[in-house]
Amino acid sequence: MYHFPSFHLGDMTACSAALRRLGIGAADLQDVAGRVVRHLFESFTRLGTGEPACVLVRLFKTIRYDRLAPELQRL
């Protein structure tokens, strides 16, 4: 578990290694995104209570407008 007030280099290294492993065996980008969001939500907790430290964790993928499919450009 990680805690924001005491998140130091060793924690960052462990967390980034865990994040890199989340893509192994994933079916697609949405699968990896779900794993990353779940990992971050569950791994960062409040010290002493173990409750999630984040109310909401989201992941966004950006893409250039001209690379969107025409139906998405119309939206």
Summary of the structure (lengths in Angstrom):
residues: 75
radius of gyration: 16.1
end to end distance: 40.4
largest distance: 50.6
contacts: 138
relative contact order: 0.15
helix: 52%
strand: 5%
